[in-house]
């Protein structure tokens, strides 16, 4: 399956995980050293909220900045679910993956396939971050993990250059694909809160 065909189920999976985050765990640590659970959720809401406009090659929405605490605004889980659904629907269109686009509104964008892959990978990677930080079962479908891995193999170094990923965590080649994906993205698959 192409990644675009998997965007909806990946977004739904991430939204389910966000919905299951207990409010009293927002201050808990996450596998992302710079963010607690609240920080991961805020990051997801902000950038996923720009996903649909990036797919349509439009300017990003006006509104709160990346430093805004969306979890203080009310029903943050449903806000994320709505943004994830809108973004996934936009990226399910073949034209979204053509040409160049930007999440920031920068005049010089990046290949749309890179941006779409980044958003897709965030469903998996930050979904895992939130799941393990809050004691949820991690049960990503194999085809979604495979698509995220296939995207990350050629782009992980670029992600490190931009500070999106830490140093690769070495994982055995015989480890489950999810563990290899996590290690490639700079996450320790054995991380515990």
PyMOL commands that set and color helices and strands:
alter all, ss='L'
color gray80, all
select helices_A, chain A and resi 3-19+23-25+37-48+51-55+70-72+76-91+94-97+112-133+142-161+177-184
alter helices_A, ss='H'
color red, helices_A
select strands_A, chain A and resi 100-101+110-111
alter strands_A, ss='S'
color yellow, strands_A
deselect
rebuild
show_as cartoon
